[in-house]
Amino acid sequence: MGDEAFTQELNVLQDPSSDGTMESIRAQLSLHEEIRNDYDAAADAINRIEWLRRQLYDLVDVLQDQGSAADLIESAGNLDDALITIEEDLMQLRTTGTGQDGVRYPAKVLGKLRHLSNSVNSADFSPTDQHGEVHLVLREILMNARAQLDDLVEDGLANFNRILAERGLNPLISED
């Protein structure tokens, strides 16, 4: 209360009506934690991409207002296209928020990880072998996308920022 902090040890007990064992529940929680970590990593990569894309759009607006640097505008467009290609592996960009998006457009890594997490947590039993295998497939796609993003930032963005600096413009910021 107020400035005081209270702590109390909590002992979580298994539901007596559950057929799951403590071992199966631990296995479930372990896989769920891995999926959650991958979900967070995918979200971090998407946020990084979106931050870069926003900066590109703002830069292009400024350059267009000045009526100059057509080559920079084209390079910004190429960089944006490369970022979109990576982002499309991580999340579905064509969704509109209306009712049939899930039918029209396939889920990408972020949506599939969310669905897998829900499936793993639907009962008190160990995850199936298929849960683990699907997770490994999704993790590989995620790691490939993150590696592509890192390469693009290290090479493409670094070159773009070098050109911006040569022209007296501020570089784009890529938060790791």
C-alpha positions in Angstrom: 0.0 0.0 0.0 1.4 3.4 -0.9 5.2 3.1 -0.7 5.1 -0.2 1.1 5.7 -3.4 -0.9 4.3 -6.7 0.2 5.4 -10.1 -1.0 4.0 -13.5 -0.4 5.2 -16.9 -1.7 2.7 -18.5 -4.0 2.4 -22.2 -4.5 0.7 -23.1 -7.8 -1.0 -26.5 -7.6 -2.1 -28.7 -10.4 -5.8 -28.9 -11.1 -6.9 -32.1 -9.5 -9.3 -32.8 -12.4 -6.6 -32.5 -15.0 -5.1 -35.6 -16.6 -1.8 -33.7 -17.3 1.2 -34.3 -15.2 3.6 -31.7 -13.8 6.2 -33.0 -16.3 3.8 -32.4 -19.2 2.8 -29.0 -17.9 6.5 -28.1 -17.6 7.1 -29.2 -21.2 4.1 -27.1 -22.3 5.4 -24.0 -20.5 8.9 -24.5 -21.9 7.7 -24.6 -25.5 5.3 -21.7 -24.9 8.2 -19.6 -23.5 10.3 -20.4 -26.7 7.4 -19.5 -28.9 6.8 -16.3 -26.9 10.5 -15.3 -27.3 10.3 -15.9 -31.0 7.1 -13.9 -31.2 8.8 -11.0 -29.4 11.8 -11.3 -31.8 9.5 -11.2 -34.8 7.7 -8.1 -33.4 11.1 -6.4 -32.7 12.2 -7.0 -36.3 8.9 -5.7 -37.6 9.1 -2.6 -35.4 12.7 -2.0 -36.7 11.5 -2.3 -40.3 8.6 0.0 -39.7 10.8 2.6 -38.1 13.2 2.5 -41.1 10.3 2.7 -43.6 8.8 5.7 -41.8 12.1 7.5 -42.0 12.4 6.7 -45.7 8.9 8.1 -46.3 9.7 11.3 -44.4 12.9 11.7 -46.3 11.3 11.2 -49.7 8.6 13.8 -48.8 11.3 16.3 -47.9 13.3 15.5 -51.1 10.2 15.8 -53.3 9.3 19.1 -51.7 12.8 20.4 -52.6 12.4 19.1 -56.1 15.8 17.5 -56.1 17.7 14.2 -55.6 15.7 11.9 -57.9 18.5 9.3 -57.5 18.1 9.4 -53.7 14.3 9.1 -54.0 14.8 6.1 -56.3 17.4 4.5 -53.8 14.9 5.1 -50.9 12.3 3.3 -52.9 14.6 0.4 -53.6 15.5 0.2 -49.9 11.8 0.3 -48.9 11.0 -2.5 -51.4 13.8 -4.6 -49.8 12.4 -3.9 -46.3 8.9 -4.8 -47.4 10.1 -8.1 -48.8 11.6 -9.0 -45.5 8.6 -7.8 -43.5 6.2 -9.8 -45.7 7.9 -13.0 -44.4 7.1 -11.9 -40.9 3.6 -10.5 -41.1 0.7 -10.3 -43.5 0.8 -6.7 -44.9 -2.4 -7.0 -47.0 -4.8 -7.3 -44.2 -7.5 -4.6 -44.0 -9.0 -5.3 -40.6 -12.2 -6.4 -42.2 -13.9 -9.8 -41.8 -12.4 -12.0 -44.5 -8.7 -11.2 -44.2 -7.9 -14.5 -42.6 -9.5 -16.3 -45.6 -8.1 -14.1 -48.3 -4.5 -13.8 -47.1 -2.4 -16.5 -45.5 -0.9 -15.9 -42.0 2.8 -15.2 -41.8 5.3 -16.1 -39.1 3.8 -13.7 -36.5 0.3 -15.0 -36.9 1.4 -18.6 -37.1 3.4 -18.2 -33.9 0.4 -16.8 -32.2 -1.8 -19.7 -33.4 0.8 -22.2 -32.4 1.0 -20.7 -28.9 -2.7 -20.9 -28.5 -2.6 -24.6 -29.6 0.2 -25.5 -27.3 -1.6 -23.9 -24.3 -5.0 -25.4 -25.0 -4.6 -28.3 -22.6 -2.4 -29.5 -19.7 -0.6 -32.1 -21.8 2.9 -32.1 -23.4 3.1 -30.4 -26.7 2.9 -32.9 -29.6 5.9 -33.7 -31.8 4.2 -31.7 -34.5 4.0 -28.6 -32.3 7.8 -28.8 -31.9 8.4 -29.4 -35.6 6.2 -26.5 -36.6 7.9 -24.3 -34.1 11.3 -25.2 -35.6 10.1 -24.4 -39.2 8.7 -21.0 -38.0 11.9 -20.2 -36.1 14.0 -20.9 -39.2 11.9 -18.5 -41.3 12.2 -15.9 -38.5 16.0 -16.3 -38.2 16.4 -16.1 -42.0 14.3 -12.9 -42.1 16.3 -11.4 -39.2 19.6 -12.3 -40.9 18.3 -10.6 -44.2 17.4 -7.5 -42.2 20.8 -7.4 -40.5 22.5 -7.8 -43.8 20.4 -5.1 -45.4 21.1 -2.7 -42.5 24.8 -3.4 -42.5 25.2 -3.1 -46.3 22.3 -1.4 -48.0 21.4 1.1 -45.3 25.0 1.8 -44.5 25.6 2.7 -48.2 22.5 4.8 -48.3 23.5 6.6 -45.1 26.9 7.3 -46.6 25.4 8.9 -49.6 23.1 11.0 -47.4 26.1 12.1 -45.3 28.0 13.1 -48.5 25.1 15.3 -49.4 24.8 16.9 -46.0 21.7 15.0 -44.9 21.1 13.2 -41.7 21.4 9.4 -41.7 18.5 7.0 -41.1 18.5 5.5 -37.6 18.3 1.8 -37.2 17.8 0.7 -33.6 19.1 -2.7 -32.8 
